[in-house]
Amino acid sequence: MASSDTDDADGAQRAAARKAALDELLQWGVDRFSVEGAAQRCSVGVDFFRQQWPNERDLIIEALLEYSESTITVPDTGSLLDDLTVLTLSVAAFLNDPMGRRLLRMLVVDSRSQAVDEETRARFWATRLSTLESIFDHAGERGELRPNVKVFIAIQMLMSPLHTYALYTDVEIAPEYCRVVAEMVARAIGR
C-alpha cells in the first residue's frame, strides 16, 4: 500500500474513532468515558485508539474540539458588535441542536460522580477560549475596546446567558435574544 493510501486509511480510522468517542461521551459523559466503549462503537480496535491517543483526555478533547469547531464559527467581520452577534447566533445554533445541548450538559460536573475529571473539562474550555480571544484581539487592533478589558470575563458575559438558557430549559434560544446579548456585551466593553 502506498504512503498516501495508508495516510487516508489512518485518517478514516481516526475520524471513525473520534465519532465513536463523541457518541461514547454523549452516552456516558466525561467522567464515565471509556476507550473500550468507544472502540465497541466502531470498527477500530482498542489498540488503534491507544496508539493514536496516549490517554483518554487527549481523545476526548480532540473529539469535542472537532465537533465544536465544525459547528461554532469564530467570525472576523471587521466589527466587534457584528462579530459578537455572529458568534452568539452560532453558539445558539449549536445549543439548539439536541447534540450540542447534550454535550453542554455533559460537561457540567455531576456532584454524584465518584471521580470528576476536571482537567479534561478545563483543557477543553481553555482551548475554546483561546480560539475566541481572536475576536477581542481584532477588536482591540481596530480600537473598538475600552482599555483594560478582561477578555475572559467578556467571553463569560457573552456565553453565560446562552449556556444558562440551554442548561435550565429545553426552549430554543431565539436569534433576537442572541442579538440583545451581543449588543449588551459590545456596549459594556466597547468604546
CNS distance restraints for C-alpha pairs under 8 A (distance, minus, plus):
assign (resid   1 and name CA) (resid   5 and name CA) 6.20 0.50 0.50
assign (resid   1 and name CA) (resid   6 and name CA) 6.55 0.50 0.50
assign (resid   2 and name CA) (resid   6 and name CA) 6.36 0.50 0.50
assign (resid   3 and name CA) (resid   7 and name CA) 6.15 0.50 0.50
assign (resid   4 and name CA) (resid   8 and name CA) 6.05 0.50 0.50
assign (resid   5 and name CA) (resid   9 and name CA) 6.14 0.50 0.50
assign (resid   6 and name CA) (resid  10 and name CA) 6.05 0.50 0.50
assign (resid   7 and name CA) (resid  11 and name CA) 5.95 0.50 0.50
assign (resid   8 and name CA) (resid  12 and name CA) 6.10 0.50 0.50
assign (resid   9 and name CA) (resid  13 and name CA) 6.12 0.50 0.50
assign (resid  10 and name CA) (resid  14 and name CA) 6.00 0.50 0.50
assign (resid  11 and name CA) (resid  15 and name CA) 6.11 0.50 0.50
assign (resid  12 and name CA) (resid  16 and name CA) 6.16 0.50 0.50
assign (resid  13 and name CA) (resid  17 and name CA) 6.01 0.50 0.50
assign (resid  13 and name CA) (resid  44 and name CA) 6.48 0.50 0.50
assign (resid  14 and name CA) (resid  18 and name CA) 6.10 0.50 0.50
assign (resid  14 and name CA) (resid  52 and name CA) 7.91 0.50 0.50
assign (resid  15 and name CA) (resid  19 and name CA) 6.18 0.50 0.50
assign (resid  16 and name CA) (resid  20 and name CA) 6.11 0.50 0.50
assign (resid  16 and name CA) (resid  42 and name CA) 6.58 0.50 0.50
assign (resid  16 and name CA) (resid  43 and name CA) 7.90 0.50 0.50
assign (resid  16 and name CA) (resid  44 and name CA) 7.43 0.50 0.50
assign (resid  17 and name CA) (resid  21 and name CA) 6.05 0.50 0.50
assign (resid  17 and name CA) (resid  38 and name CA) 7.16 0.50 0.50
assign (resid  17 and name CA) (resid  39 and name CA) 7.13 0.50 0.50
assign (resid  17 and name CA) (resid  42 and name CA) 6.85 0.50 0.50
assign (resid  17 and name CA) (resid  44 and name CA) 6.58 0.50 0.50
assign (resid  17 and name CA) (resid  49 and name CA) 7.13 0.50 0.50
assign (resid  18 and name CA) (resid  22 and name CA) 6.15 0.50 0.50
assign (resid  18 and name CA) (resid  59 and name CA) 7.17 0.50 0.50
assign (resid  18 and name CA) (resid  62 and name CA) 7.39 0.50 0.50
assign (resid  18 and name CA) (resid  63 and name CA) 5.02 0.50 0.50
assign (resid  19 and name CA) (resid  23 and name CA) 6.28 0.50 0.50
assign (resid  19 and name CA) (resid  63 and name CA) 7.03 0.50 0.50
assign (resid  20 and name CA) (resid  24 and name CA) 6.14 0.50 0.50
assign (resid  20 and name CA) (resid  38 and name CA) 5.03 0.50 0.50
assign (resid  20 and name CA) (resid  39 and name CA) 6.99 0.50 0.50
assign (resid  20 and name CA) (resid  41 and name CA) 5.52 0.50 0.50
assign (resid  20 and name CA) (resid  42 and name CA) 6.11 0.50 0.50
assign (resid  21 and name CA) (resid  25 and name CA) 6.12 0.50 0.50
assign (resid  21 and name CA) (resid  35 and name CA) 7.46 0.50 0.50
assign (resid  21 and name CA) (resid  38 and name CA) 4.99 0.50 0.50
assign (resid  21 and name CA) (resid  39 and name CA) 7.99 0.50 0.50
assign (resid  21 and name CA) (resid  59 and name CA) 7.32 0.50 0.50
assign (resid  21 and name CA) (resid  60 and name CA) 6.71 0.50 0.50
assign (resid  21 and name CA) (resid  63 and name CA) 6.54 0.50 0.50
assign (resid  22 and name CA) (resid  26 and name CA) 6.17 0.50 0.50
assign (resid  22 and name CA) (resid  60 and name CA) 7.47 0.50 0.50
assign (resid  22 and name CA) (resid  63 and name CA) 5.87 0.50 0.50
assign (resid  22 and name CA) (resid  64 and name CA) 6.92 0.50 0.50
assign (resid  23 and name CA) (resid  27 and name CA) 6.37 0.50 0.50
assign (resid  23 and name CA) (resid  38 and name CA) 7.46 0.50 0.50
assign (resid  24 and name CA) (resid  28 and name CA) 5.97 0.50 0.50
assign (resid  24 and name CA) (resid  29 and name CA) 7.34 0.50 0.50
assign (resid  24 and name CA) (resid  33 and name CA) 6.39 0.50 0.50
assign (resid  24 and name CA) (resid  34 and name CA) 7.52 0.50 0.50
assign (resid  24 and name CA) (resid  37 and name CA) 6.56 0.50 0.50
assign (resid  24 and name CA) (resid  38 and name CA) 5.51 0.50 0.50
assign (resid  24 and name CA) (resid  41 and name CA) 7.93 0.50 0.50
assign (resid  25 and name CA) (resid  29 and name CA) 4.46 0.50 0.50
assign (resid  25 and name CA) (resid  30 and name CA) 6.02 0.50 0.50
assign (resid  25 and name CA) (resid  33 and name CA) 5.96 0.50 0.50
assign (resid  25 and name CA) (resid  60 and name CA) 7.77 0.50 0.50
assign (resid  25 and name CA) (resid 103 and name CA) 7.88 0.50 0.50
assign (resid  25 and name CA) (resid 106 and name CA) 7.67 0.50 0.50
assign (resid  26 and name CA) (resid  99 and name CA) 7.83 0.50 0.50
assign (resid  26 and name CA) (resid 102 and name CA) 6.74 0.50 0.50
assign (resid  26 and name CA) (resid 103 and name CA) 6.38 0.50 0.50
assign (resid  26 and name CA) (resid 106 and name CA) 7.01 0.50 0.50
assign (resid  28 and name CA) (resid  32 and name CA) 5.32 0.50 0.50
assign (resid  28 and name CA) (resid  33 and name CA) 5.71 0.50 0.50
assign (resid  29 and name CA) (resid  33 and name CA) 5.89 0.50 0.50
assign (resid  29 and name CA) (resid 106 and name CA) 5.25 0.50 0.50
assign (resid  29 and name CA) (resid 107 and name CA) 7.17 0.50 0.50
assign (resid  30 and name CA) (resid  60 and name CA) 7.66 0.50 0.50
assign (resid  30 and name CA) (resid 106 and name CA) 7.09 0.50 0.50
assign (resid  30 and name CA) (resid 107 and name CA) 6.94 0.50 0.50
assign (resid  30 and name CA) (resid 117 and name CA) 6.82 0.50 0.50
assign (resid  30 and name CA) (resid 120 and name CA) 7.77 0.50 0.50
assign (resid  31 and name CA) (resid 113 and name CA) 7.28 0.50 0.50
assign (resid  31 and name CA) (resid 115 and name CA) 6.42 0.50 0.50
assign (resid  31 and name CA) (resid 116 and name CA) 5.70 0.50 0.50
assign (resid  31 and name CA) (resid 117 and name CA) 5.73 0.50 0.50
assign (resid  33 and name CA) (resid  37 and name CA) 7.49 0.50 0.50
assign (resid  34 and name CA) (resid  38 and name CA) 6.44 0.50 0.50
assign (resid  34 and name CA) (resid  56 and name CA) 7.47 0.50 0.50
assign (resid  35 and name CA) (resid  39 and name CA) 6.06 0.50 0.50
assign (resid  35 and name CA) (resid  46 and name CA) 6.75 0.50 0.50
assign (resid  35 and name CA) (resid  49 and name CA) 7.09 0.50 0.50
assign (resid  35 and name CA) (resid  56 and name CA) 6.74 0.50 0.50
assign (resid  36 and name CA) (resid  40 and name CA) 6.29 0.50 0.50
assign (resid  36 and name CA) (resid  46 and name CA) 6.05 0.50 0.50
assign (resid  37 and name CA) (resid  41 and name CA) 6.68 0.50 0.50
assign (resid  38 and name CA) (resid  42 and name CA) 7.08 0.50 0.50
assign (resid  39 and name CA) (resid  43 and name CA) 7.12 0.50 0.50
assign (resid  39 and name CA) (resid  44 and name CA) 5.84 0.50 0.50
assign (resid  39 and name CA) (resid  45 and name CA) 5.62 0.50 0.50
assign (resid  39 and name CA) (resid  46 and name CA) 5.52 0.50 0.50
assign (resid  39 and name CA) (resid  49 and name CA) 7.52 0.50 0.50
assign (resid  40 and name CA) (resid  44 and name CA) 7.97 0.50 0.50
assign (resid  40 and name CA) (resid  45 and name CA) 7.86 0.50 0.50
assign (resid  44 and name CA) (resid  48 and name CA) 6.53 0.50 0.50
assign (resid  44 and name CA) (resid  49 and name CA) 7.56 0.50 0.50
assign (resid  45 and name CA) (resid  49 and name CA) 6.78 0.50 0.50
assign (resid  46 and name CA) (resid  50 and name CA) 6.31 0.50 0.50
assign (resid  47 and name CA) (resid  51 and name CA) 6.11 0.50 0.50
assign (resid  48 and name CA) (resid  52 and name CA) 6.14 0.50 0.50
assign (resid  49 and name CA) (resid  53 and name CA) 5.87 0.50 0.50
assign (resid  50 and name CA) (resid  54 and name CA) 5.49 0.50 0.50
assign (resid  50 and name CA) (resid  55 and name CA) 7.05 0.50 0.50
assign (resid  53 and name CA) (resid  58 and name CA) 6.00 0.50 0.50
assign (resid  53 and name CA) (resid  59 and name CA) 5.75 0.50 0.50
assign (resid  54 and name CA) (resid  58 and name CA) 7.28 0.50 0.50
assign (resid  55 and name CA) (resid  59 and name CA) 6.95 0.50 0.50
assign (resid  56 and name CA) (resid  60 and name CA) 6.11 0.50 0.50
assign (resid  57 and name CA) (resid  61 and name CA) 6.02 0.50 0.50
assign (resid  57 and name CA) (resid 120 and name CA) 5.61 0.50 0.50
assign (resid  58 and name CA) (resid  62 and name CA) 6.02 0.50 0.50
assign (resid  59 and name CA) (resid  63 and name CA) 6.09 0.50 0.50
assign (resid  60 and name CA) (resid  64 and name CA) 6.12 0.50 0.50
assign (resid  60 and name CA) (resid 120 and name CA) 7.60 0.50 0.50
assign (resid  61 and name CA) (resid  65 and name CA) 5.90 0.50 0.50
assign (resid  61 and name CA) (resid 120 and name CA) 6.87 0.50 0.50
assign (resid  61 and name CA) (resid 123 and name CA) 7.44 0.50 0.50
assign (resid  61 and name CA) (resid 124 and name CA) 5.64 0.50 0.50
assign (resid  62 and name CA) (resid  66 and name CA) 5.98 0.50 0.50
assign (resid  63 and name CA) (resid  67 and name CA) 6.32 0.50 0.50
assign (resid  64 and name CA) (resid  68 and name CA) 6.03 0.50 0.50
assign (resid  64 and name CA) (resid 124 and name CA) 7.51 0.50 0.50
assign (resid  65 and name CA) (resid  69 and name CA) 5.70 0.50 0.50
assign (resid  65 and name CA) (resid 124 and name CA) 7.18 0.50 0.50
assign (resid  65 and name CA) (resid 128 and name CA) 7.57 0.50 0.50
assign (resid  66 and name CA) (resid  70 and name CA) 6.09 0.50 0.50
assign (resid  67 and name CA) (resid  71 and name CA) 6.47 0.50 0.50
assign (resid  68 and name CA) (resid  72 and name CA) 5.73 0.50 0.50
assign (resid  68 and name CA) (resid  94 and name CA) 7.90 0.50 0.50
assign (resid  69 and name CA) (resid  73 and name CA) 6.75 0.50 0.50
assign (resid  71 and name CA) (resid  90 and name CA) 7.33 0.50 0.50
assign (resid  71 and name CA) (resid  94 and name CA) 6.27 0.50 0.50
assign (resid  72 and name CA) (resid  87 and name CA) 7.37 0.50 0.50
assign (resid  72 and name CA) (resid  90 and name CA) 5.23 0.50 0.50
assign (resid  72 and name CA) (resid  91 and name CA) 5.78 0.50 0.50
assign (resid  72 and name CA) (resid  94 and name CA) 6.64 0.50 0.50
assign (resid  73 and name CA) (resid  86 and name CA) 7.98 0.50 0.50
assign (resid  73 and name CA) (resid  87 and name CA) 6.55 0.50 0.50
assign (resid  73 and name CA) (resid  90 and name CA) 6.21 0.50 0.50
assign (resid  74 and name CA) (resid  83 and name CA) 7.89 0.50 0.50
assign (resid  74 and name CA) (resid  87 and name CA) 6.29 0.50 0.50
assign (resid  74 and name CA) (resid 131 and name CA) 7.57 0.50 0.50
assign (resid  74 and name CA) (resid 132 and name CA) 6.47 0.50 0.50
assign (resid  74 and name CA) (resid 135 and name CA) 7.31 0.50 0.50
assign (resid  75 and name CA) (resid  83 and name CA) 5.40 0.50 0.50
assign (resid  75 and name CA) (resid  86 and name CA) 6.58 0.50 0.50
assign (resid  75 and name CA) (resid  87 and name CA) 6.57 0.50 0.50
assign (resid  75 and name CA) (resid 135 and name CA) 7.06 0.50 0.50
assign (resid  76 and name CA) (resid  83 and name CA) 6.04 0.50 0.50
assign (resid  76 and name CA) (resid 135 and name CA) 6.67 0.50 0.50
assign (resid  76 and name CA) (resid 138 and name CA) 7.73 0.50 0.50
assign (resid  77 and name CA) (resid  82 and name CA) 6.36 0.50 0.50
assign (resid  77 and name CA) (resid  83 and name CA) 5.77 0.50 0.50
assign (resid  78 and name CA) (resid  82 and name CA) 7.67 0.50 0.50
assign (resid  78 and name CA) (resid  83 and name CA) 7.47 0.50 0.50
assign (resid  78 and name CA) (resid 138 and name CA) 7.91 0.50 0.50
assign (resid  78 and name CA) (resid 139 and name CA) 7.77 0.50 0.50
assign (resid  79 and name CA) (resid  83 and name CA) 5.99 0.50 0.50
assign (resid  79 and name CA) (resid 139 and name CA) 7.00 0.50 0.50
assign (resid  80 and name CA) (resid  84 and name CA) 6.11 0.50 0.50
assign (resid  80 and name CA) (resid 135 and name CA) 7.40 0.50 0.50
assign (resid  80 and name CA) (resid 136 and name CA) 7.62 0.50 0.50
assign (resid  80 and name CA) (resid 139 and name CA) 5.62 0.50 0.50
assign (resid  80 and name CA) (resid 144 and name CA) 6.85 0.50 0.50
assign (resid  80 and name CA) (resid 186 and name CA) 6.75 0.50 0.50
assign (resid  80 and name CA) (resid 190 and name CA) 7.82 0.50 0.50
assign (resid  81 and name CA) (resid  85 and name CA) 6.06 0.50 0.50
assign (resid  81 and name CA) (resid 182 and name CA) 6.59 0.50 0.50
assign (resid  81 and name CA) (resid 183 and name CA) 6.37 0.50 0.50
assign (resid  81 and name CA) (resid 186 and name CA) 5.60 0.50 0.50
assign (resid  82 and name CA) (resid  86 and name CA) 6.06 0.50 0.50
assign (resid  83 and name CA) (resid  87 and name CA) 6.04 0.50 0.50
assign (resid  83 and name CA) (resid 135 and name CA) 6.86 0.50 0.50
assign (resid  84 and name CA) (resid  88 and name CA) 6.05 0.50 0.50
assign (resid  84 and name CA) (resid 135 and name CA) 8.00 0.50 0.50
assign (resid  84 and name CA) (resid 158 and name CA) 7.89 0.50 0.50
assign (resid  84 and name CA) (resid 182 and name CA) 5.21 0.50 0.50
assign (resid  84 and name CA) (resid 183 and name CA) 7.85 0.50 0.50
assign (resid  84 and name CA) (resid 186 and name CA) 7.38 0.50 0.50
assign (resid  85 and name CA) (resid  89 and name CA) 6.14 0.50 0.50
assign (resid  85 and name CA) (resid 178 and name CA) 6.64 0.50 0.50
assign (resid  85 and name CA) (resid 179 and name CA) 5.51 0.50 0.50
assign (resid  85 and name CA) (resid 182 and name CA) 5.14 0.50 0.50
assign (resid  85 and name CA) (resid 183 and name CA) 7.49 0.50 0.50
assign (resid  86 and name CA) (resid  90 and name CA) 6.09 0.50 0.50
assign (resid  87 and name CA) (resid  91 and name CA) 6.11 0.50 0.50
assign (resid  88 and name CA) (resid  92 and name CA) 5.97 0.50 0.50
assign (resid  88 and name CA) (resid 158 and name CA) 7.41 0.50 0.50
assign (resid  88 and name CA) (resid 159 and name CA) 7.54 0.50 0.50
assign (resid  88 and name CA) (resid 162 and name CA) 7.82 0.50 0.50
assign (resid  88 and name CA) (resid 178 and name CA) 5.38 0.50 0.50
assign (resid  88 and name CA) (resid 179 and name CA) 7.39 0.50 0.50
assign (resid  88 and name CA) (resid 181 and name CA) 7.83 0.50 0.50
assign (resid  88 and name CA) (resid 182 and name CA) 6.72 0.50 0.50
assign (resid  89 and name CA) (resid  93 and name CA) 6.17 0.50 0.50
assign (resid  89 and name CA) (resid 175 and name CA) 6.24 0.50 0.50
assign (resid  89 and name CA) (resid 178 and name CA) 5.87 0.50 0.50
assign (resid  89 and name CA) (resid 179 and name CA) 7.68 0.50 0.50
assign (resid  90 and name CA) (resid  94 and name CA) 6.34 0.50 0.50
assign (resid  91 and name CA) (resid  95 and name CA) 6.15 0.50 0.50
assign (resid  91 and name CA) (resid 162 and name CA) 7.73 0.50 0.50
assign (resid  92 and name CA) (resid  96 and name CA) 5.79 0.50 0.50
assign (resid  92 and name CA) (resid 162 and name CA) 6.77 0.50 0.50
assign (resid  92 and name CA) (resid 173 and name CA) 5.89 0.50 0.50
assign (resid  92 and name CA) (resid 174 and name CA) 7.76 0.50 0.50
assign (resid  92 and name CA) (resid 175 and name CA) 7.77 0.50 0.50
assign (resid  92 and name CA) (resid 178 and name CA) 7.36 0.50 0.50
assign (resid  93 and name CA) (resid  97 and name CA) 6.32 0.50 0.50
assign (resid  93 and name CA) (resid 173 and name CA) 7.98 0.50 0.50
assign (resid  94 and name CA) (resid  99 and name CA) 7.99 0.50 0.50
assign (resid  94 and name CA) (resid 100 and name CA) 5.07 0.50 0.50
assign (resid  94 and name CA) (resid 101 and name CA) 7.20 0.50 0.50
assign (resid  95 and name CA) (resid  99 and name CA) 7.83 0.50 0.50
assign (resid  95 and name CA) (resid 100 and name CA) 4.82 0.50 0.50
assign (resid  95 and name CA) (resid 101 and name CA) 4.57 0.50 0.50
assign (resid  95 and name CA) (resid 104 and name CA) 7.63 0.50 0.50
assign (resid  95 and name CA) (resid 163 and name CA) 7.93 0.50 0.50
assign (resid  95 and name CA) (resid 166 and name CA) 6.38 0.50 0.50
assign (resid  95 and name CA) (resid 173 and name CA) 7.79 0.50 0.50
assign (resid  96 and name CA) (resid 100 and name CA) 6.95 0.50 0.50
assign (resid  96 and name CA) (resid 101 and name CA) 6.42 0.50 0.50
assign (resid  96 and name CA) (resid 166 and name CA) 7.70 0.50 0.50
assign (resid  96 and name CA) (resid 172 and name CA) 5.46 0.50 0.50
assign (resid  96 and name CA) (resid 173 and name CA) 6.44 0.50 0.50
assign (resid  97 and name CA) (resid 101 and name CA) 6.21 0.50 0.50
assign (resid  98 and name CA) (resid 102 and name CA) 6.04 0.50 0.50
assign (resid  99 and name CA) (resid 103 and name CA) 6.14 0.50 0.50
assign (resid 100 and name CA) (resid 104 and name CA) 6.29 0.50 0.50
assign (resid 101 and name CA) (resid 105 and name CA) 6.28 0.50 0.50
assign (resid 101 and name CA) (resid 166 and name CA) 6.38 0.50 0.50
assign (resid 101 and name CA) (resid 167 and name CA) 7.67 0.50 0.50
assign (resid 102 and name CA) (resid 106 and name CA) 5.98 0.50 0.50
assign (resid 103 and name CA) (resid 107 and name CA) 6.33 0.50 0.50
assign (resid 104 and name CA) (resid 108 and name CA) 6.92 0.50 0.50
assign (resid 104 and name CA) (resid 163 and name CA) 7.75 0.50 0.50
assign (resid 104 and name CA) (resid 167 and name CA) 7.58 0.50 0.50
assign (resid 105 and name CA) (resid 167 and name CA) 6.32 0.50 0.50
assign (resid 107 and name CA) (resid 121 and name CA) 6.69 0.50 0.50
assign (resid 109 and name CA) (resid 116 and name CA) 6.90 0.50 0.50
assign (resid 109 and name CA) (resid 118 and name CA) 7.95 0.50 0.50
assign (resid 110 and name CA) (resid 116 and name CA) 7.56 0.50 0.50
assign (resid 117 and name CA) (resid 121 and name CA) 6.89 0.50 0.50
assign (resid 118 and name CA) (resid 122 and name CA) 6.01 0.50 0.50
assign (resid 119 and name CA) (resid 123 and name CA) 6.04 0.50 0.50
assign (resid 120 and name CA) (resid 124 and name CA) 6.17 0.50 0.50
assign (resid 121 and name CA) (resid 125 and name CA) 6.20 0.50 0.50
assign (resid 122 and name CA) (resid 126 and name CA) 5.93 0.50 0.50
assign (resid 123 and name CA) (resid 127 and name CA) 6.13 0.50 0.50
assign (resid 124 and name CA) (resid 128 and name CA) 6.33 0.50 0.50
assign (resid 125 and name CA) (resid 129 and name CA) 5.93 0.50 0.50
assign (resid 126 and name CA) (resid 130 and name CA) 6.13 0.50 0.50
assign (resid 127 and name CA) (resid 131 and name CA) 6.44 0.50 0.50
assign (resid 128 and name CA) (resid 132 and name CA) 6.39 0.50 0.50
assign (resid 129 and name CA) (resid 133 and name CA) 6.21 0.50 0.50
assign (resid 129 and name CA) (resid 152 and name CA) 7.58 0.50 0.50
assign (resid 129 and name CA) (resid 155 and name CA) 7.73 0.50 0.50
assign (resid 130 and name CA) (resid 134 and name CA) 7.42 0.50 0.50
assign (resid 132 and name CA) (resid 136 and name CA) 7.65 0.50 0.50
assign (resid 132 and name CA) (resid 155 and name CA) 7.83 0.50 0.50
assign (resid 133 and name CA) (resid 137 and name CA) 6.18 0.50 0.50
assign (resid 133 and name CA) (resid 151 and name CA) 6.83 0.50 0.50
assign (resid 134 and name CA) (resid 138 and name CA) 6.05 0.50 0.50
assign (resid 135 and name CA) (resid 139 and name CA) 6.28 0.50 0.50
assign (resid 136 and name CA) (resid 140 and name CA) 6.00 0.50 0.50
assign (resid 136 and name CA) (resid 145 and name CA) 7.79 0.50 0.50
assign (resid 136 and name CA) (resid 151 and name CA) 6.88 0.50 0.50
assign (resid 137 and name CA) (resid 141 and name CA) 6.26 0.50 0.50
assign (resid 138 and name CA) (resid 142 and name CA) 6.30 0.50 0.50
assign (resid 139 and name CA) (resid 143 and name CA) 6.28 0.50 0.50
assign (resid 139 and name CA) (resid 144 and name CA) 5.18 0.50 0.50
assign (resid 139 and name CA) (resid 145 and name CA) 6.17 0.50 0.50
assign (resid 140 and name CA) (resid 144 and name CA) 5.66 0.50 0.50
assign (resid 140 and name CA) (resid 145 and name CA) 5.26 0.50 0.50
assign (resid 143 and name CA) (resid 191 and name CA) 7.84 0.50 0.50
assign (resid 144 and name CA) (resid 190 and name CA) 5.47 0.50 0.50
assign (resid 144 and name CA) (resid 191 and name CA) 5.50 0.50 0.50
assign (resid 145 and name CA) (resid 149 and name CA) 7.01 0.50 0.50
assign (resid 145 and name CA) (resid 189 and name CA) 5.83 0.50 0.50
assign (resid 145 and name CA) (resid 190 and name CA) 4.43 0.50 0.50
assign (resid 145 and name CA) (resid 191 and name CA) 5.50 0.50 0.50
assign (resid 146 and name CA) (resid 189 and name CA) 5.68 0.50 0.50
assign (resid 146 and name CA) (resid 190 and name CA) 5.35 0.50 0.50
assign (resid 146 and name CA) (resid 191 and name CA) 5.24 0.50 0.50
assign (resid 149 and name CA) (resid 154 and name CA) 7.48 0.50 0.50
assign (resid 149 and name CA) (resid 189 and name CA) 6.47 0.50 0.50
assign (resid 150 and name CA) (resid 154 and name CA) 6.24 0.50 0.50
assign (resid 151 and name CA) (resid 155 and name CA) 6.12 0.50 0.50
assign (resid 152 and name CA) (resid 156 and name CA) 6.28 0.50 0.50
assign (resid 153 and name CA) (resid 157 and name CA) 6.10 0.50 0.50
assign (resid 154 and name CA) (resid 158 and name CA) 6.29 0.50 0.50
assign (resid 154 and name CA) (resid 185 and name CA) 7.10 0.50 0.50
assign (resid 154 and name CA) (resid 189 and name CA) 7.39 0.50 0.50
assign (resid 155 and name CA) (resid 159 and name CA) 6.02 0.50 0.50
assign (resid 156 and name CA) (resid 160 and name CA) 5.43 0.50 0.50
assign (resid 157 and name CA) (resid 161 and name CA) 7.30 0.50 0.50
assign (resid 157 and name CA) (resid 185 and name CA) 6.65 0.50 0.50
assign (resid 158 and name CA) (resid 162 and name CA) 7.61 0.50 0.50
assign (resid 158 and name CA) (resid 181 and name CA) 6.51 0.50 0.50
assign (resid 158 and name CA) (resid 182 and name CA) 6.58 0.50 0.50
assign (resid 158 and name CA) (resid 185 and name CA) 6.31 0.50 0.50
assign (resid 159 and name CA) (resid 163 and name CA) 6.06 0.50 0.50
assign (resid 160 and name CA) (resid 164 and name CA) 5.82 0.50 0.50
assign (resid 161 and name CA) (resid 165 and name CA) 6.11 0.50 0.50
assign (resid 161 and name CA) (resid 181 and name CA) 7.57 0.50 0.50
assign (resid 162 and name CA) (resid 166 and name CA) 6.28 0.50 0.50
assign (resid 162 and name CA) (resid 173 and name CA) 7.39 0.50 0.50
assign (resid 162 and name CA) (resid 178 and name CA) 7.78 0.50 0.50
assign (resid 163 and name CA) (resid 167 and name CA) 5.95 0.50 0.50
assign (resid 164 and name CA) (resid 168 and name CA) 6.03 0.50 0.50
assign (resid 165 and name CA) (resid 169 and name CA) 5.84 0.50 0.50
assign (resid 165 and name CA) (resid 171 and name CA) 7.78 0.50 0.50
assign (resid 165 and name CA) (resid 173 and name CA) 7.16 0.50 0.50
assign (resid 166 and name CA) (resid 170 and name CA) 6.57 0.50 0.50
assign (resid 166 and name CA) (resid 171 and name CA) 7.52 0.50 0.50
assign (resid 166 and name CA) (resid 172 and name CA) 7.89 0.50 0.50
assign (resid 166 and name CA) (resid 173 and name CA) 7.58 0.50 0.50
assign (resid 173 and name CA) (resid 177 and name CA) 6.89 0.50 0.50
assign (resid 173 and name CA) (resid 178 and name CA) 7.55 0.50 0.50
assign (resid 174 and name CA) (resid 178 and name CA) 6.67 0.50 0.50
assign (resid 175 and name CA) (resid 179 and name CA) 6.32 0.50 0.50
assign (resid 176 and name CA) (resid 180 and name CA) 6.24 0.50 0.50
assign (resid 177 and name CA) (resid 181 and name CA) 6.26 0.50 0.50
assign (resid 178 and name CA) (resid 182 and name CA) 6.11 0.50 0.50
assign (resid 179 and name CA) (resid 183 and name CA) 6.05 0.50 0.50
assign (resid 180 and name CA) (resid 184 and name CA) 6.13 0.50 0.50
assign (resid 181 and name CA) (resid 185 and name CA) 6.27 0.50 0.50
assign (resid 182 and name CA) (resid 186 and name CA) 6.03 0.50 0.50
assign (resid 183 and name CA) (resid 187 and name CA) 6.10 0.50 0.50
assign (resid 184 and name CA) (resid 188 and name CA) 6.20 0.50 0.50
assign (resid 185 and name CA) (resid 189 and name CA) 6.22 0.50 0.50
assign (resid 186 and name CA) (resid 190 and name CA) 5.30 0.50 0.50
assign (resid 187 and name CA) (resid 191 and name CA) 7.61 0.50 0.50
